Amino acid sequence: MTVQERNELMKIVRELSYEEREVTLASGRKSNFYFDGKQTALHATGGLLVGKAFWDIVKTFDGPIHGVGGLTMGADPIATATSIAAGLEGQPVHAFIIRKEPKGHGTGQWLEGRKNLPPGSRVVVVEDVTTTGGSSMKAVDRAQQEGLVVLGVITLVDREEGARENIEGQGQILKSVFTRTEVVK
């Protein structure tokens, strides 16, 4: 990803994903600002740039990497964009989705994309925003229960509210495209 592309992605994140308003976060905490990374990842140009940015970070992990994914919904467009960016470079890195509860019919599975990722596959968990790291660690735990080897977590925006310490305290790595400090100027 070029510096120009990174700057363009930052601009899209600021315009579409950042809002100053009172919200309750997934962690249960109250906040006076909000990041909705899906708005950027689902934007035509934003999605392309998200895929490139995440793929550049995925490549910093020791290979091989077989898959990228995380908890539905925040991870879904990011995993797909990253998989496509990898494919454009000739690397077969599959996307996967972790359900918040097992499928209520059919196979009752937790993980979509299972046939592309047999047990032992090396994966990276992706996330749109991290606050405390709780959602990321749910994804890590579920992926490990499904037999995947999780190498770490990548987030579009780290809110810098404890996620890094919590995730790394549980033996994982957290890498971010942007931090709150970079986005909120």
N, C-alpha and C positions, 0 to 999 in steps of 0.2 A: 504494500500500500504506500502510495506516495504521500509526501507532506501535504500536497494540495488535496488529495482525497481525504486524508485525516481531518484537515480543516473543514472540508465540506461536510463530513460526517458530524463533526462537532456542531456545526451550524444547524444541521437538521435536528440533532438531539436537543439543542437549545430551543429551537422553534416549535418542535412537535412533541417532545417527551418531557420537558420540564415545565412545571407550573408551581406558582406560589399560591397555595390554598391549604386550608385545614383538612387533613386526611387521617384515617386510621390505616396503618400499614399491616402487611401480612403478619408481622411480628406482634401485632397488637398495640404497638407504640403509636402515639399521636405525633404528627409532624405538621409544620407549617409550609412544607414544600413536598412535591411529589415528582417522581420520575416514572413515566410509563414508556418503557423501552419498546413495547409492541408498536407504538405509533411510528417510531423510526424504522423498526425492522420490517413493517408491513408497507412502508413507503417505497415506491419503485426504485429511486436512487438510493434511499437509505438502506433498503434491504441488500442491494448490491454491495454497498460500502461496508455494511455490517458483516456480510459474508467474507469479504476480503480482510477486514480487520481481525475477525476471529480466526480465520485460517492462518494469518500471519502469526498469531499467538499460539495456535495449536502446534505449529511447526517448531516452536521452541521447546516442546516436551520431547523427551527421549522417545524415538519411534521404535517400532511402527505404531501408528494410531489407526484403529479400525473404525471408530465411530465417535460421533458427537451428539449429545442430546441432554434432556433434562425434564423437569416437571412441566407438564402441559399447563398452561398456555404460553407463558413467557418464553420458554425455550423453543417452542415449535418453529417459528419463522427463523430464528437464529440458527438452529440445527440444520434446517433445510438450506439456508443461504450458505452456511459454512461448507456443507457437503458439496454443494454446487461449485463453490469457489475451489475446493480441493479437486473436484473432477475436472475443472477447466485446466488444472495443472497436471492432469493425468494421475491423480492420486485417488484411489477408491476409498473414501472415508464416508461411511454410511451415517445417515441421520437416524435417531431413535427418539421415541417419546415415552415418558413415564407417566402413567395415569395417576390421578390422585386417589383412586380406589380401583380395585380390579374390575375388569369388564364384567357387566352383570349377566352376560349371556355368552353363548359359544364357548370359547376356550377359557374364559375368566382370567385372561392374562393382565399383568401389570404393565408390561413393556411392549410397545408397538415397534416393529422393525426387527423383531427377534430372529427371523430367519437369516438376516444379514449379519448377525452378531452372535456366533456360537459362544458357549462358556469359554472364558479365558481371553476373550477379545479385549483389547486395550482401548479405553475410551476416555474422553474428556467431557465433563458436565458443563453445560452452558446455561447462562441465566441472563435475564435482561437487566435486573437490578438486584444488588445485595445490600441488606441493612445489617442484620445480625448473623446472617449465614444459615439460618434455620431451614429455609426452603432448599438451599443448595445441599445441605447435609442430608435432608430427606431423600433427595435425588441420588446422592452418593450412596447412602445406605441401601436404597432399593436396587440400584444398579449392581451393587456388590452382592445382594441377596439373589440376584438373577444370574450371578456367575461372571459378571464383567469385572475387569481390572480397571479401577478408576485412577487416573494419573493426576487429576487435579480439576479445578473449577476455573472457568473464565466468565466474567460478567461484563456487560456493556458499561454499566456505571456502578462503581462502589460508592455507596453513600457515606463511607468512612464512619460507620457507627458500630464497629465491633465485628463485622463479618470476617475480616482478615484474621484477627486474633482467634475467633471461634473456630474457623475452618482450619487454620494452621495448627491450632491447639488439638485438633482431632486427627492430625497426621496428614492433612491434605494441603495442597498448594492453591492459593487464590491469585489469579492474574486478572487485571482489568484493562479494558480499552481506555476508559476514562474514570477519573475520580470526581466526586462532588466538587472538590476544590477547583479542578480544571474546568468544569462545566459552569459553575456558579461564580461569575466574576462581578 
